[in-house]
Amino acid sequence: MAILKKNAFSRRVPDLVTEELVAVLSRRTSFEFKQLFEILHENLRARNAASGGEEMLRLRAYEKLQNLVARGMVKKTGKKYKGLPSALAKALIPPNAHIPAAAAARTAAARTAAAAK
């Protein structure tokens, strides 16, 4: 019996395209895909992360957008897309919800400082 071995690297955190999609869709306005992609492309170019060609990026962005729609984080009405802020906040959390110790400490310190004010 053969033993299956997984050698491939699996990226569990959201990628830059998803991060930018979530950021743009969190604005509480509706976008057609063309508008949404123009904003997304401009933001990725500003971050120097728009590589691989515009058409390939358009396909990746559309696929990611459809995944967000399927997961109930974005509402599609006709040709317009509108993000649901409460659901989009969860989109960037890794599936295992692991928060590194340093980040957890910073969050706890920020809460303590806010409570002290």
N, C-alpha and C positions, 0 to 999 in steps of 0.2 A: 504494500500500500504506500503510495507516494505521500510525502509530507509537503503541504503547501507552505511556502515561506514567503512572507511579504517583505520585499526589499525596497519597495518604492516609498518615497517620502510622501506623507499625506499631510497636507496643510489644513489644519482645523480652524484657523482663524479667518475671519472675512478678509477678502483681498481689497486692494485699493479701489477697484471699480465699485464694489458693494458699499464700501465706506462712503464714497462720493455720492452714490445713488441715495443712500440713507440720508446724507446731509442735505441734499437738494430736496428730496421728497418730504423732509421734516418741516419745510417752510409753510405748510398749511395752504398751499395753492395747488390748483390742478395744472398739469402739463400735458401737452401732446408729446409723443415720443421725440419728434424732431426738436422741439424746444428743450426738452429734458436732455437730449444728447448734446446739444450745443453747449449748454451750461456744464454738463459733465465733462465734455472734452476740454473746455477752457480751464476748468478746475484741475484736471489731470495734467494738462500742459503746464500750468503754473507750478505743479508739484514735480514736474519733469518725470511723469509716470505714464505718459501717453505714447507708448512704443508699440511697434508691430503694425502700424498702419491704421488709418482712420476707419476703413471698412471693417477690418477685423475687430477693432475696438467697438464699433457700432453693433456687430453681431454679439460680442460678449456682453455688452451693456443690455441688449434686448433680452438675452437669455437670463441674465441676472434679474432683470425687471420682472420677467414672467415667473421666475422662481419666487420672488417676493409676493407677487399677486397670488400664486398658488398657495403660499404659506399664510395668506390672509393679512399681510402687513401693508399691502397697497391695494386700494380699491380702484377698479377699472370701470369707467362709465363711458361707453362708446369708445372713442379714441383717446380719452383723457385719463390720466393716472393721478391719483391723489394718495399721499402717504397717510397712514394712521399712526400718529406720533407715539401713542402708548405701545403699539406693537413694534414700531421701528426701533424703539429704544432697546428691545430685546434682540434685534437682528445682529448686533455687533458683539454680543456675548458669546464666547466659545461654547460649544455644546456640552463640554464637561464642567462648565462654570468654574474653572480653576482660576483663582486670582493669586498671582505671585505674592509672597509675603511682604515684599517692599511696597507694593501697591496697596495691599490691605492695611499696612501700617500708616501710609499716607492718608488713606481714606478715614481711618480711625482718628488720626490727629486732626484732620480737617473738621470732622464732626465734633470733636472735643472743643476745638477753637471756636466753632460756630455756637456751640451751646454756652460757652463762657461769656459770649458777647451779650 
